[in-house]
Protein backbone atom coordinates (compact mmCIF):
# COMPACT_ATOMS: atom_id res chain seq x y z
CA UNK A 1 0.00 0.00 0.00
CA UNK A 2 1.05 3.64 0.11
CA UNK A 3 4.57 4.37 1.28
CA UNK A 4 5.92 0.83 1.05
CA UNK A 5 7.39 0.94 -2.44
CA UNK A 6 10.11 3.39 -3.36
CA UNK A 7 9.05 6.29 -5.55
CA UNK A 8 11.45 7.22 -8.35
CA UNK A 9 11.99 10.99 -8.42
CA UNK A 10 13.19 12.30 -11.78
CA UNK A 11 15.74 14.97 -12.55
CA UNK A 12 14.78 17.80 -14.91
CA UNK A 13 16.79 16.16 -17.70
CA UNK A 14 14.96 12.86 -17.17
CA UNK A 15 11.63 14.66 -17.27
CA UNK A 16 12.61 16.27 -20.56
CA UNK A 17 13.39 12.84 -22.02
CA UNK A 18 10.00 11.61 -20.81
CA UNK A 19 8.49 14.61 -22.59
CA UNK A 20 10.03 13.34 -25.83
CA UNK A 21 8.39 9.97 -25.24
CA UNK A 22 5.13 11.74 -24.42
CA UNK A 23 5.16 13.60 -27.71
CA UNK A 24 5.56 10.29 -29.55
CA UNK A 25 2.44 9.05 -27.77
CA UNK A 26 0.65 12.27 -28.73
CA UNK A 27 1.59 11.59 -32.35
CA UNK A 28 0.19 8.05 -32.07
CA UNK A 29 -3.07 9.47 -30.73
CA UNK A 30 -3.28 11.97 -33.58
CA UNK A 31 -2.68 9.25 -36.18
CA UNK A 32 -5.29 6.96 -34.64
CA UNK A 33 -7.89 9.73 -34.50
CA UNK A 34 -7.27 10.28 -38.21
CA UNK A 35 -7.81 6.67 -39.30
CA UNK A 36 -10.22 5.16 -36.77
CA UNK A 37 -13.41 4.58 -38.75
CA UNK A 38 -16.11 2.00 -39.37
CA UNK A 39 -14.80 -0.92 -41.43
CA UNK A 40 -11.27 -0.78 -40.02
CA UNK A 41 -10.00 -3.67 -37.93
CA UNK A 42 -8.29 -3.06 -34.63
CA UNK A 43 -5.21 -4.87 -36.03
CA UNK A 44 -5.00 -2.28 -38.82
CA UNK A 45 -5.04 0.48 -36.24
CA UNK A 46 -2.31 -1.22 -34.24
CA UNK A 47 -0.20 -1.21 -37.41
CA UNK A 48 -0.70 2.56 -37.71
CA UNK A 49 0.66 2.98 -34.18
CA UNK A 50 3.65 0.79 -35.06
CA UNK A 51 4.47 3.05 -38.02
CA UNK A 52 4.47 6.15 -35.83
CA UNK A 53 6.78 4.48 -33.32
CA UNK A 54 9.16 3.36 -36.06
CA UNK A 55 9.35 6.83 -37.64
CA UNK A 56 10.13 8.34 -34.23
CA UNK A 57 12.85 5.82 -33.44
CA UNK A 58 10.88 4.81 -30.34
CA UNK A 59 9.51 1.48 -29.18
CA UNK A 60 6.22 0.39 -27.71
CA UNK A 61 6.29 -0.26 -23.98
CA UNK A 62 3.26 -2.54 -24.37
CA UNK A 63 4.62 -4.94 -26.99
CA UNK A 64 5.98 -7.96 -25.15
CA UNK A 65 5.05 -6.60 -21.71
CA UNK A 66 4.28 -9.80 -19.78
CA UNK A 67 3.64 -11.29 -23.22
CA UNK A 68 1.22 -8.66 -24.54
CA UNK A 69 1.18 -9.24 -28.32
CA UNK A 70 0.52 -5.77 -29.76
CA UNK A 71 1.84 -2.21 -29.83
CA UNK A 72 -1.22 -0.61 -28.23
CA UNK A 73 -4.30 -1.68 -26.32
CA UNK A 74 -7.58 -1.17 -28.19
CA UNK A 75 -10.78 -1.72 -26.20
CA UNK A 76 -14.22 -1.55 -27.84
CA UNK A 77 -17.58 -0.86 -26.18
CA UNK A 78 -17.88 -3.25 -23.20
CA UNK A 79 -14.09 -3.71 -23.09
CA UNK A 80 -12.68 -1.50 -20.32
CA UNK A 81 -8.94 -1.86 -20.83
CA UNK A 82 -6.15 -4.09 -22.21
CA UNK A 83 -8.02 -5.08 -25.37
CA UNK A 84 -5.81 -6.96 -27.83
CA UNK A 85 -5.95 -5.65 -31.42
CA UNK A 86 -7.11 -8.27 -33.90
CA UNK A 87 -9.77 -8.95 -36.51
CA UNK A 88 -12.60 -7.09 -34.78
CA UNK A 89 -14.14 -4.69 -37.31
CA UNK A 90 -15.27 -1.33 -36.01
CA UNK A 91 -18.86 -0.24 -36.63
CA UNK A 92 -20.47 3.20 -36.62
CA UNK A 93 -21.22 4.25 -33.06
CA UNK A 94 -18.62 2.01 -31.42
CA UNK A 95 -16.89 3.48 -28.39
CA UNK A 96 -13.18 2.73 -28.75
CA UNK A 97 -10.44 3.33 -26.18
CA UNK A 98 -6.82 3.52 -27.32
CA UNK A 99 -4.15 3.03 -24.64
CA UNK A 100 -0.71 3.82 -26.08
CA UNK A 101 2.85 4.05 -24.84
CA UNK A 102 6.36 4.79 -26.02
CA UNK A 103 9.91 4.44 -24.73
CA UNK A 104 12.63 6.93 -25.70
CA UNK A 105 16.18 6.43 -24.41
CA UNK A 106 14.86 4.17 -21.66
CA UNK A 107 12.16 6.55 -20.40
CA UNK A 108 8.44 5.84 -20.69
CA UNK A 109 5.20 7.63 -21.47
CA UNK A 110 1.65 6.26 -21.36
CA UNK A 111 -1.64 7.89 -22.39
CA UNK A 112 -5.14 6.88 -23.49
CA UNK A 113 -8.23 8.39 -25.08
CA UNK A 114 -11.72 7.22 -26.00
CA UNK A 115 -13.72 8.15 -29.09
CA UNK A 116 -16.94 7.22 -30.85
CA UNK A 117 -16.19 6.20 -34.44
CA UNK A 118 -18.23 7.12 -37.49
CA UNK A 119 -21.61 8.77 -37.86
CA UNK A 120 -24.82 7.33 -36.52
CA UNK A 121 -25.08 4.63 -33.91
CA UNK A 122 -28.23 6.08 -32.38
CA UNK A 123 -28.68 6.37 -28.64
CA UNK A 124 -25.71 4.17 -27.82
CA UNK A 125 -23.41 6.59 -29.61
CA UNK A 126 -24.87 9.64 -27.88
CA UNK A 127 -24.62 7.98 -24.48
CA UNK A 128 -21.07 6.92 -25.27
CA UNK A 129 -20.11 10.49 -26.16
CA UNK A 130 -21.39 11.60 -22.76
CA UNK A 131 -19.53 8.81 -20.98
CA UNK A 132 -16.27 9.65 -22.75
CA UNK A 133 -16.68 13.38 -22.09
CA UNK A 134 -17.19 12.88 -18.36
CA UNK A 135 -14.23 10.50 -18.17
CA UNK A 136 -12.00 13.04 -19.90
CA UNK A 137 -13.31 15.79 -17.62
CA UNK A 138 -12.52 13.63 -14.57
CA UNK A 139 -8.97 13.11 -15.81
CA UNK A 140 -8.31 16.82 -16.29
CA UNK A 141 -9.84 17.68 -12.92
CA UNK A 142 -7.54 15.13 -11.31
CA UNK A 143 -4.46 16.55 -13.08
CA UNK A 144 -5.45 20.06 -12.00
CA UNK A 145 -5.75 18.80 -8.43
CA UNK A 146 -2.18 17.51 -8.61
CA UNK A 147 -1.03 21.05 -9.41
CA UNK A 148 -2.57 22.49 -6.27
CA UNK A 149 -2.89 19.56 -3.86
CA UNK A 150 -0.67 18.26 -1.09
CA UNK A 151 -1.23 14.50 -1.14
CA UNK A 152 -1.92 11.96 -3.86
CA UNK A 153 -5.47 11.25 -2.72
CA UNK A 154 -6.58 14.48 -4.44
CA UNK A 155 -6.78 12.44 -7.66
CA UNK A 156 -9.54 10.12 -6.43
CA UNK A 157 -11.38 13.01 -4.80
CA UNK A 158 -11.38 14.94 -8.08
CA UNK A 159 -12.54 11.98 -10.18
CA UNK A 160 -15.46 11.14 -7.91
CA UNK A 161 -16.46 14.81 -7.64
CA UNK A 162 -16.80 15.03 -11.43
CA UNK A 163 -18.81 11.79 -11.60
CA UNK A 164 -21.16 12.99 -8.86
CA UNK A 165 -21.63 16.35 -10.56
CA UNK A 166 -22.48 14.66 -13.86
CA UNK A 167 -25.23 12.69 -12.14
CA UNK A 168 -26.66 15.78 -10.43
CA UNK A 169 -26.64 17.72 -13.69
CA UNK A 170 -28.38 14.96 -15.65
CA UNK A 171 -25.39 14.17 -17.87
CA UNK A 172 -25.40 10.50 -16.95
CA UNK A 173 -25.02 7.98 -14.14
CA UNK A 174 -21.49 6.61 -14.40
CA UNK A 175 -19.42 4.34 -12.19
CA UNK A 176 -15.69 4.36 -11.41
CA UNK A 177 -13.76 1.15 -12.10
CA UNK A 178 -11.71 0.61 -8.93
CA UNK A 179 -9.66 -2.48 -9.77
CA UNK A 180 -7.53 -0.70 -12.37
CA UNK A 181 -5.71 2.47 -11.33
CA UNK A 182 -3.04 4.89 -12.42
CA UNK A 183 0.60 4.53 -11.50
CA UNK A 184 4.00 6.06 -11.29
CA UNK A 185 5.97 6.08 -14.53
CA UNK A 186 9.56 6.71 -15.51
CA UNK A 187 12.37 4.24 -16.16
CA UNK A 188 9.61 1.59 -16.16
CA UNK A 189 6.02 1.83 -17.37
CA UNK A 190 4.49 0.84 -14.03
CA UNK A 191 6.04 2.11 -10.82
CA UNK A 192 5.05 3.22 -7.35
CA UNK A 193 2.84 4.84 -6.31
CA UNK A 194 -0.62 3.57 -7.22
CA UNK A 195 -2.81 6.48 -8.33
CA UNK A 196 -6.32 5.67 -7.16
CA UNK A 197 -9.34 6.94 -9.07
CA UNK A 198 -11.65 6.85 -6.05
CA UNK A 199 -11.83 8.36 -2.58
CA UNK A 200 -9.92 6.71 0.21
CA UNK A 201 -9.10 7.48 3.82
CA UNK A 202 -5.44 6.98 2.93
CA UNK A 203 -3.96 10.34 1.97
CA UNK A 204 -1.15 8.74 -0.01
CA UNK A 205 2.37 10.12 -0.45
CA UNK A 206 3.14 13.80 -0.37
CA UNK A 207 3.25 15.39 -3.82
CA UNK A 208 6.79 16.46 -4.66
CA UNK A 209 8.66 17.76 -7.71
CA UNK A 210 10.22 14.89 -9.64
CA UNK A 211 7.18 12.64 -9.31
CA UNK A 212 5.84 11.42 -12.65
CA UNK A 213 2.38 9.89 -12.62
CA UNK A 214 -0.04 8.30 -15.08
CA UNK A 215 -3.52 9.56 -14.27
CA UNK A 216 -6.14 7.29 -15.87
CA UNK A 217 -9.77 7.15 -14.76
CA UNK A 218 -11.98 4.46 -16.29
CA UNK A 219 -15.75 4.86 -16.08
CA UNK A 220 -18.65 2.63 -17.08
CA UNK A 221 -22.22 3.43 -18.09
CA UNK A 222 -23.50 0.57 -15.94
CA UNK A 223 -22.04 -1.61 -13.25
CA UNK A 224 -18.28 -1.28 -12.70
CA UNK A 225 -18.03 -5.02 -12.05
CA UNK A 226 -15.71 -6.66 -14.54
CA UNK A 227 -13.97 -9.83 -15.59
CA UNK A 228 -10.96 -10.81 -17.69
CA UNK A 229 -11.56 -12.77 -20.89
CA UNK A 230 -9.86 -16.05 -21.75
CA UNK A 231 -7.07 -14.17 -23.56
CA UNK A 232 -5.87 -13.20 -20.02
CA UNK A 233 -5.78 -9.53 -20.99
CA UNK A 234 -9.07 -8.01 -22.11
CA UNK A 235 -11.11 -6.62 -19.20
CA UNK A 236 -14.86 -6.36 -19.89
CA UNK A 237 -17.89 -5.18 -17.94
CA UNK A 238 -19.89 -8.11 -16.62
CA UNK A 239 -23.21 -6.47 -17.54
CA UNK A 240 -22.11 -5.54 -21.07
CA UNK A 241 -22.26 -1.81 -20.42
CA UNK A 242 -19.85 0.45 -22.25
CA UNK A 243 -16.66 1.85 -20.74
CA UNK A 244 -14.35 4.81 -21.39
CA UNK A 245 -10.68 5.34 -20.51
CA UNK A 246 -8.66 8.57 -20.54
CA UNK A 247 -5.04 8.94 -19.42
CA UNK A 248 -2.07 11.29 -19.47
CA UNK A 249 1.45 11.06 -18.08
CA UNK A 250 2.11 14.03 -15.81
CA UNK A 251 5.32 15.42 -14.30
CA UNK A 252 5.28 17.32 -11.02
CA UNK A 253 7.86 20.07 -11.35
CA UNK A 254 8.82 23.17 -9.39
CA UNK A 255 5.80 25.43 -9.54
CA UNK A 256 3.19 22.91 -10.69
CA UNK A 257 2.68 20.26 -13.35
CA UNK A 258 3.49 19.54 -16.98
CA UNK A 259 1.39 17.06 -18.95
CA UNK A 260 4.07 15.10 -20.77
CA UNK A 261 1.79 13.39 -23.29
CA UNK A 262 -0.22 16.47 -24.28
CA UNK A 263 1.16 18.54 -27.19
CA UNK A 264 0.64 21.83 -25.32
CA UNK A 265 1.70 20.43 -21.95
CA UNK A 266 -1.93 20.52 -20.85
CA UNK A 267 -2.11 24.33 -21.01
CA UNK A 268 -5.54 24.70 -22.65
CA UNK A 269 -7.41 22.14 -20.57
CA UNK A 270 -5.78 23.09 -17.28
CA UNK A 271 -6.59 26.74 -17.91
CA UNK A 272 -10.27 25.74 -17.64
CA UNK A 273 -9.47 24.80 -14.03
CA UNK A 274 -7.53 27.97 -13.33
CA UNK A 275 -4.18 26.16 -13.51
CA UNK A 276 -1.15 27.41 -15.45
CA UNK A 277 1.35 24.76 -16.48
CA UNK A 278 4.82 25.11 -15.03
CA UNK A 279 7.66 25.43 -17.53
CA UNK A 280 10.12 22.63 -18.12
CA UNK A 281 13.29 24.59 -17.27
Secondary structure, 3 states (H helix, E strand, C coil): CCCCCCCCCCCHHHHHHHHHHHHHHHHHHHHHHHHCCCCCEHHHHHHHHHHHHHHHCCECCCCCHHHCCCCCEEEECCEEECCECCCCECCCCCEEEEEEEEEECCEEEEEEEEEECCCCCHHHHHHHHHHHHHHHHHHHHHHHHHHHCCECCHHHHHHHHHHHHHHHCCCCCCEECCCCCEEECCCCCCEEEEECCCCCCCCCCECCCCCEEEECCEEECCCCCEEECCCCCCEEECCCCCEEECEEEEEEECCEEEECCCCCCCHHHHHCCCCCCCCCC
